[in-house]
Amino acid sequence: MNLLKDICGTFCDGLAMREVPMGYAIKTPFRSLDGDAVALYVRRSKDAPGQLRLEDDGSTVAALQEEGFGFDNEQRLAEFQALLTEHGALFDEDECLIHTDYMEEGRAAAYFLKFMSLMIRISDLRLMSRDRARDTFKADVQQFVDETFRDLAPVEFDAPPEDSLSDYIPDAIVRAPGVTLAIFAATGEVKALEALVLWQELLRQGLSHVLPVVVLPTAKPPQIKARTMSRIINSRVSMA
């Protein structure tokens, strides 16, 4: 049976290593939530020849925080620290690097799979954080709008901007003098498209005082297609 051989071949075909000034960069066959190949680095010790350590590319923790995994939460911090301990890794807050201790070169291969497992487990944390953030994002946007505008202009939630737009329900409405903000919490493709469709209907009805606004959870949300983002940029829909 060649299944094991095929599996080994598939895994190894996805590995690539090149020498860099610090040591080596390793491309793995695994993909992050953003679709990029997960990369690891092998750093040579400057003080102890023959010693090296494994580390990430410095973006892992930043991506976690961008997905809503805040380390100001004790439970989340403990969960993250437990993962590091389980996989024999450390986190350098100053350089924002996850890494192992320095070790003899002959031990690095055995630690590679363990460190790779850690990167995959952390991706799971990102996925859970993204789900939590999506579930609460609309409520967070509505709270922010209410706190920001309630003393300045009437604020409504889940209501049409005009009677003639009863089929278009933004997450928040701010009725300021001369302009009505129709705010969409764009946690996905559907919400972004709703804002675009509203803009097109505004053009059809000649309503220039209503301004659609898309609030994005990140600067480049992966859950919204690049083509849709381009259409928003080239429309009268504002982004925040």
N, C-alpha and C positions, 0 to 999 in steps of 0.2 A: 504493500500500500504506500503510495507516494504522497499522501495527504500532508504528513509532517514535513516532508521535503518541500512541498509546494508552499506551505505556510511560512516556513523559514525563508524561502526564496522571495515571497511577497513582502515579508517584513524587511529583509535586507535590501531589496531593490529600492525601498523608500528611504534608506539611510544614505547620507552623504556627509563627508567630513572634509574641511579645508583648513589649512593653517592660517592663523591670524596672529597679530603681534602679541596678544595675551596668551595664546596657546592654540586652541582649536575651536572651530564652530561646527556643530553637528546639526544637520537637518534630519528630522525624524519623519516617519510615515504618518504621524498623527496630525490632526487638524484642530485648530482652536475654534471657538464659537464664531469667530470672524472669518473663518475659512482659510486662514493662513497656516502654513506648516509650522508645527511647534519646533522651536530651535533651542538647543542647549549649548553651553559653552564649557570648555575645559580650560581652566586657568592654571598656568605654571606658577609655582611659588617663587618669589624673588629672593627669598631668604634661605630656602632649603632646596637645593637641586634634587630633582627626581620626585619632588612632592607636587601634587596637583589636586584641584578640587573641581567639582561640578557646580554649575550655577545657571540660573535662567538669564533671559536677556534684559531683565530690569523692568519689564512692562507688566508682569503677572499681577502684582499687587495693585498697580495703578488701574488695570483693567477691572479687577475685583471691586475697587472703590467706585469706579465709574458705573458699574452695574448696580450699585446701591449697597454693597457689602461694607458697611461702615465699621471701622475698628474701635469706634467710641462705644460700641455695644459690647458689654462684657461677655455675653454668651457667644457672639460671633468671634470675638478675639480668642476665646478659649477653644472654640472649634478649630480655628486656623492654627493655633499653637499646637493642639493635639495632633493635627495632621503632620506638622513639621517634626514633632518628636517621634511619631510613629515611623517616619521615613528617614530619620537621622539627619535632618536638615535644620538650618538656622535662617533667620531673617535679619539682614543688615538694614536698619532703618535709614541710616545716613545715605547709603548708596541704592536703597530700594531693591536689593538683590536677595533672592533665595539661593542658598548655597549649602554645600556639605563642608565638613572640615577638610583640611588638607590631608592627603593620604599618599601612600606609595603608589606609583604608577600601575603596578600589577593588580591593585585592588579596585581600580577605577571601573573596570569592565563589569564587575559584580555589582557595583553601586549604580551603574548606569540605568538598569531596568527599574531599580527601586526609586531612583530620582524621577524617571519617566512616569512611573505610577503616581508619584506625588503631583506632577504637573496635570495629569488626567483628573485626579481627585479634586484639584483646585478648580479645574474647568467645571466640574460638577457644582462647586460652590457658586461659580459665576452664573450657571444656568438657574440655580435655585434663586439667586439674588435677582436675576432678570425677571423671573416669574413673579416674585414678590413686588418688585418695582412696578411691573406692568399692572398688577392688581391694585396698587395704591396710587398710581400716578395721576389718574383722573381726580381723585379726592385731594391729592396734594395741590394740583393746579387750581382746583376750585377754591381751596382754602387760601391759597396765595392771592388769587384774584379778589376774593372777598376782603381780605385784610388790607390789600393795597388800594382798592377803589371804593370801599363802602362809604367813606366819608367824603368822597368826591363826586360820585355819580351812582345812580341806581344799578344794582347788580342782580342778575337772575341766573338760574341754573337750569339746564335741560329745557330751554324754551326757544321758540323761533325768534329770529331778529325782527321780523315783520309779519303781519297777518298774511301777506301774500307769499310768505316763505314758510308755510306751516309744515312742509315736508322736510325742512332742513333744521335740525336740532343740534346746535353747538353745545359744548359742555358748559360754557359760561357766556353770558351776555353782559356787556357794560354799555349803558346808554348815556354816553357823555354828550354835551351840547355839540351838535353838528356832526357827530360821528357815533356809530354803534359798532362796538367791537364784538365780533362773533368768534369766540375762542374755542379751538379744538385741542384736546390733549391727545397728541398723535402717538399713541403707543404701538401703532401698526399701520399697515398699508391702507386699511379701510378708512381710518380717520383722516389720513392725509388726502385720500381721494374725495372724501366728503367735503373737505374744505375747497378743493378744486372745483367740484361740481357746483357748490354754492357760489363761488366766484363767477362761473359761467352763467348761472341763473341771474346773478346781479347784473351782468352785462346785458342779458336778454331783456330784463325788466327796466334797465336804465337807472338802477339804484346805486348812486355813487357814494352815499353816506354810510353804507355798511362795509366794514373792513374785516375780511376773514383773517384770522391769526392762527397759525399752527405752532403749538408749543411742543418742542421735541425733547425727549429724555436725554439725548446725547447729540453732539454736533453731527455725527454721521451714523444715525441709527440703522443697524443692519437689517431690521425688520421692515424697513421702507425701501423699495426698489430705487436704484440710482436714477432710473428714467422718471419716476414720480418726483423725486427730489429736484431733478432738473426742471420739470414742468412747474413746480412750485416757485423755484427761483425766477423763472421767466413769466410769472403771473403777477397779479396784484395781491396775492396771498402773502401776508407778512409772516416771518419766522422768528421764533424766540427759543 
